[in-house]
Amino acid sequence: MIRNNIVNKFRDLPTPFYYYDLDVLHSTCSKVKEESEKSGFSIHYAVKANANPRILEIIASYGFGADCVSYNEIERAMECGFSPSIIVFAGVGKTDLEIESALKARIACFNCESIAEIEVIDSIAARLKTKATIALRINPYIEAHTHKYITTAIAESKFGISTRELKDVLDRISSLGNIELEGIHFHVGSQITRMSVFRSLCSRVNELQEWFSSQNIDLKTINLGGGLGIDYNNPDKMPEFDEYFTLIRELVRIRPGQRIHFEPGRSIVGQCGSLITKVLYIKKGRNTTFAIVDAGMTDLIRPALYQAHHKIQNLTSNGKTGKYDVVGPICESSDTFAKYIELPETRRGDILAIRSAGAYGETMVSGYNLRKAPGVVFSDEL
Ligand SMILES: *Cc1c(COP(=O)(O)O)cnc(C)c1O
């Protein structure tokens, strides 16, 4: 909820800007902590969802670890209070320099996606006279039923190691002197709203556990990645953490001493952020009315990139409703936040909130059209 006293303060601020409601972030983190502790699960927040330093400091204060996909993210996470001993490093294309820096920082684990990558990590670890702890990211071949750009575990996907290759991977690892295999890792996609997807993942995990046992390998960690979706139609709604963790606890056959890790990104930060923008012009189209706003796809690319839906609210009008296309100023037709949505009568100068923009919003800002980055305002600054 964005209350009226806050809206009055928005009127004096330059737009567009990201508004972060820190009470929402705190209550989400508390909920995740409470629900994960009930089951003894470990949380590694996926930094790529939102890497704003203040947001990271708050998340770190709950004792969560971090899941990073570049060395710059690792550095940022350490600066914001995450201990390297609970930072994991994922990604299909880690550079030599990133691997070396991460080894020197003594991070917890590299989530590896190919034999070629494991060989490079081994040789760099040998040169530094250290050992690298790794987990194998396995492609479990599960359809995530989400947008094709954010599904990651189908056969054509560049992510993960195929189960067919696993035997070769283990043989290769056993011949390498500086690699320690700690566990297995999965991440099947993002914005997953069907619990059946996680149910399928659990059964794949159980099958794979059997297979690793048959190879006499004890897995210390099972990392189930992120992916839990949020309700973009109800921006004030908390994600279904209890249902999610309960399902995993009931379905994964956890072995003695084994740790279960999660890497939620969107579900932690999605609902705490809104992109606040001002209406520049109202323009009549053939079948619609355009509300042209001062935020564009450079500020929030999700609608243009994934046809994502964000709820939009006019915070300064309660006039008679009409149908509007909310569009930005960028020279691309995909620079459209919503088509044919109902809004109260909207005029030049009105302030709109594009809700549920805390995840994959600010981190994906670009400078296309030589646009300036949007501002950032925290609820405790108003
Ligand atoms: C992006 C990503 C996540 C986070 O996904 P969400 O859908 O934001 O929860 C977790 N793990 C890996 C490996 C990722 O690439």
The ligand as a Tripos MOL2 file, in Angstrom:
@<TRIPOS>MOLECULE
LIG
   15    15     1     0     0
SMALL
NO_CHARGES

@<TRIPOS>ATOM
      1 C1         18.3170  -15.7980  -11.0450 C.3       1 LIG1
      2 C2         18.7340  -16.9310  -10.2150 C.ar      1 LIG1
      3 C3         18.1270  -17.1390   -8.9690 C.ar      1 LIG1
      4 C4         16.9860  -16.2990   -8.4380 C.3       1 LIG1
      5 O1         15.7990  -16.5310   -9.1160 O.3       1 LIG1
      6 P1         14.4230  -15.8560   -8.6130 P.3       1 LIG1
      7 O2         13.4430  -16.3070   -9.6130 O.co2     1 LIG1
      8 O3         14.6190  -14.3870   -8.6130 O.co2     1 LIG1
      9 O4         14.1280  -16.3880   -7.2600 O.co2     1 LIG1
     10 C5         18.5960  -18.1790   -8.2090 C.ar      1 LIG1
     11 N1         19.6060  -18.9870   -8.6240 N.ar      1 LIG1
     12 C6         20.1980  -18.8080   -9.8240 C.ar      1 LIG1
     13 C7         21.3040  -19.7100  -10.2130 C.3       1 LIG1
     14 C8         19.7890  -17.7850  -10.6450 C.ar      1 LIG1
     15 O5         20.3770  -17.6250  -11.8410 O.3       1 LIG1
@<TRIPOS>BOND
     1     1     2 1
     2     2     3 ar
     3     2    14 ar
     4     3     4 1
     5     3    10 ar
     6     4     5 1
     7     5     6 1
     8     6     7 2
     9     6     8 1
    10     6     9 1
    11    10    11 ar
    12    11    12 ar
    13    12    13 1
    14    12    14 ar
    15    14    15 1
@<TRIPOS>SUBSTRUCTURE
     1 LIG1         1 GROUP 0 **** ****
